[in-house]
């Protein structure tokens, strides 16, 4: 079985001004490339992203796919492979089963790629990322990038706690690598 790092997209990997979807607005966050390279020796990468901008009519699914293609191709240039991008196009009001914090996409990836969930990690900048990872049974890191600082109080009030809170992606990756060596 393989180990994975499940990654949120906006605010975790790339800059997020809100409903980011235009390729010209694409910008990787500090430490993402270096962190992914560190982790790529032990893990595969799966992106799981809520994209309610589609359901809200802010952008199209085609816009999102173009943005995802840009993300995947830019990382590939840096020798980092994203195995798959799972996305939920629904609004919270639609009460679907694919929107985080539901674990549908973690379970789908587990089957599709033969992932050992207990040896896998989730990195995200929103409490629902942490909740999804904990519910799925993997270890979690909450980032203070993106929405992380804004929702930190919500996370602290929650019963669901991450394994680590990191100021940026590189610190998260270094923490995971350090756990491998313990």
C-alpha positions in Angstrom: 0.0 0.0 0.0 1.1 3.5 -0.7 1.1 6.6 1.6 -0.5 9.8 0.4 -0.7 13.4 1.4 -4.1 14.7 0.7 -3.9 18.4 -0.2 -6.4 21.2 -0.1 -5.9 23.5 -3.1 -6.8 27.2 -2.5 -4.9 28.7 0.4 -2.8 25.6 0.8 -1.0 25.2 -2.5 -1.9 28.4 -4.3 -2.8 32.0 -3.4 -6.6 32.4 -2.8 -8.2 35.9 -3.1 -11.6 34.2 -3.0 -13.1 31.8 -5.6 -9.8 31.8 -7.5 -10.3 30.3 -10.9 -8.5 32.5 -13.5 -5.2 31.0 -14.8 -3.7 34.5 -14.8 -4.3 34.7 -11.0 -2.4 31.4 -10.4 0.4 31.8 -7.9 2.0 29.0 -5.7 2.4 29.9 -2.0 5.7 30.0 -0.2 7.4 26.7 0.4 5.0 24.6 -1.7 7.5 23.3 -4.2 10.2 22.7 -1.7 7.7 21.0 0.7 6.2 18.8 -2.0 9.7 17.7 -3.2 10.6 16.7 0.4 7.4 14.7 0.7 7.6 13.1 -2.8 10.2 10.6 -1.6 7.6 8.9 0.6 4.1 10.0 -0.5 1.8 10.4 -3.5 -0.2 13.6 -3.8 -4.0 13.8 -4.1 -5.8 17.2 -4.2 -9.3 17.5 -2.7 -10.9 20.8 -3.2 -14.3 22.4 -2.5 -15.2 24.6 -5.5 -18.6 26.1 -4.6 -17.9 29.0 -7.0 -19.2 26.6 -9.7 -22.4 26.0 -7.9 -22.8 29.7 -7.1 -22.3 30.6 -10.8 -19.1 32.6 -10.1 -17.1 30.5 -12.5 -17.5 27.4 -14.7 -16.3 23.9 -14.3 -14.2 24.5 -17.4 -12.5 27.5 -15.7 -11.7 25.2 -12.7 -10.3 22.5 -14.9 -8.0 25.1 -16.7 -6.8 26.3 -13.3 -6.2 22.7 -12.1 -4.3 22.0 -15.3 -2.1 25.0 -14.6 -1.4 23.8 -11.1 -0.6 20.3 -12.1 1.6 21.4 -15.0 3.5 24.0 -13.0 4.2 21.3 -10.3 5.2 18.8 -12.9 7.8 21.2 -14.2 9.3 21.0 -10.7 9.2 17.2 -10.8 6.2 17.0 -8.5 3.3 14.8 -9.6 -0.3 15.3 -8.5 -2.0 11.8 -9.0 -5.5 13.2 -9.1 -7.6 16.3 -8.3 -11.0 15.5 -6.7 -13.4 18.5 -6.6 -16.9 19.3 -5.2 -18.7 21.8 -7.4 -21.7 22.1 -4.9 -22.6 24.9 -2.5 -22.9 24.1 1.2 -26.7 24.4 0.9 -26.9 21.5 -1.5 -25.9 19.0 1.3 -24.0 16.8 -1.1 -21.8 13.9 0.1 -18.6 15.0 -1.7 -18.1 18.4 0.0 -15.5 18.5 2.7 -15.7 17.6 5.6 -17.3 14.5 4.1 -14.7 11.8 3.5 -16.0 10.5 0.1 -13.0 11.6 -1.9 -10.5 10.3 0.6 -12.3 6.9 0.5 -12.4 7.0 -3.3 -8.7 7.7 -3.5 -7.9 5.0 -1.0 -9.6 2.4 -3.3 -8.3 3.9 -6.6 -4.6 4.2 -5.5 -4.3 1.5 -2.8 -3.6 4.1 -0.1 -2.8 3.2 3.5 -4.9 5.9 5.2 -3.4 5.4 8.7 0.1 6.3 7.3 -1.2 9.2 5.2 -1.6 12.9 6.0 -3.9 15.8 5.1 -2.7 19.4 4.8 -5.3 22.2 4.6 -6.0 25.8 5.7 -9.6 25.4 6.9 -11.2 23.5 9.8 -13.3 21.4 7.4 -10.0 20.1 5.9 -8.8 19.0 9.4 -12.2 17.5 10.1 -12.2 15.5 6.9 -8.7 14.1 7.6 -9.6 13.1 11.2 -12.8 11.5 10.2 -11.0 9.5 7.4 -8.4 8.3 9.9 -5.2 10.1 8.6 -3.0 12.5 10.4 -3.6 16.2 9.8 -1.8 19.5 9.5 -3.6 22.8 9.7 -1.9 25.7 7.8 -2.0 29.3 8.8 -1.9 30.3 5.2 -5.0 31.1 3.1 -8.0 31.0 5.5 -5.9 29.4 8.3 -5.4 32.5 10.5 -9.0 33.7 9.9 -10.5 30.4 11.1 -7.9 29.5 13.8 -10.3 30.4 16.7 -13.0 28.1 15.1 -10.5 25.3 15.0 -9.5 25.9 18.6 -13.1 25.7 19.8 -13.7 22.5 17.8 -13.4 19.0 19.3 -11.4 18.0 16.2 -7.8 18.8 16.5 -5.0 18.7 13.9 -1.7 16.8 14.7 0.2 20.0 14.0 -0.4 23.7 13.1 2.1 25.0 10.6 2.8 28.6 9.6 3.4 27.6 5.9 3.6 24.5 3.6 7.3 24.0 4.0 7.0 23.8 7.8 4.2 21.3 7.4 6.4 19.1 5.1 9.3 19.3 7.5 7.1 18.2 10.3 5.9 15.2 8.4 9.4 14.2 7.4 10.5 14.5 11.0 7.7 12.1 12.1 9.0 9.5 9.6 12.4 9.6 11.2 11.1 9.1 14.8 
